[in-house]
Amino acid sequence: LFISFVFISLGYLAHELKWNDTWCFFLNYLAIIFLSKLLEFATEEVIANIYISLFLQRNGGILNAIFGNAMELIVSIIALIYGQITVV
């Protein structure tokens, strides 16, 4: 968790200090990787706690698939907002 905040801060600092675009991309890319692992862990914890209900026991895979792709969905929506069709 701590390392993701380090890369988020460094990525933002690189953008504000107008560093090379490669550095900005690389630092933000590392931040997204660690945040995606954090989201995966949180999803597994939510599903493990919801398994008490018999109905959701069968549908836990659906929740995992939805939340497992959340990071890609967020990046795609932000890229669409900024008109980056090629990134999407």
HUNOR-V529577 format. One record per residue. N is the residue number from 1. RES is the residue in one letter. PSI is psi in whole degrees, -180 to 180 (999 if undefined). Layout:
N|RES|PSI / N|RES|PSI
This chain:
1|L|-44 / 2|F|-41 / 3|I|-31 / 4|S|-39 / 5|F|-32 / 6|V|-48 / 7|F|-32 / 8|I|-46 / 9|S|-43 / 10|L|-39 / 11|G|-42 / 12|Y|-42 / 13|L|-40 / 14|A|-38 / 15|H|-45 / 16|E|-35 / 17|L|3 / 18|K|48 / 19|W|174 / 20|N|142 / 21|D|-30 / 22|T|-43 / 23|W|-42 / 24|C|-46 / 25|F|-48 / 26|F|-45 / 27|L|-41 / 28|N|-32 / 29|Y|-45 / 30|L|-38 / 31|A|-42 / 32|I|-37 / 33|I|-48 / 34|F|-36 / 35|L|-33 / 36|S|-37 / 37|K|-38 / 38|L|-41 / 39|L|-39 / 40|E|-43 / 41|F|-44 / 42|A|-40 / 43|T|-44 / 44|E|-37 / 45|E|-41 / 46|V|-45 / 47|I|-40 / 48|A|-36 / 49|N|-25 / 50|I|-16 / 51|Y|-6 / 52|I|-38 / 53|S|134 / 54|L|-32 / 55|F|-45 / 56|L|-12 / 57|Q|-36 / 58|R|-26 / 59|N|14 / 60|G|-34 / 61|G|-34 / 62|I|-45 / 63|L|-41 / 64|N|-39 / 65|A|-39 / 66|I|-53 / 67|F|-23 / 68|G|-26 / 69|N|11 / 70|A|-40 / 71|M|-43 / 72|E|-38 / 73|L|-43 / 74|I|-47 / 75|V|-40 / 76|S|-42 / 77|I|-44 / 78|I|-40 / 79|A|-38 / 80|L|-40 / 81|I|-39 / 82|Y|8 / 83|G|22 / 84|Q|69 / 85|I|-37 / 86|T|-31 / 87|V|-40 / 88|V|999
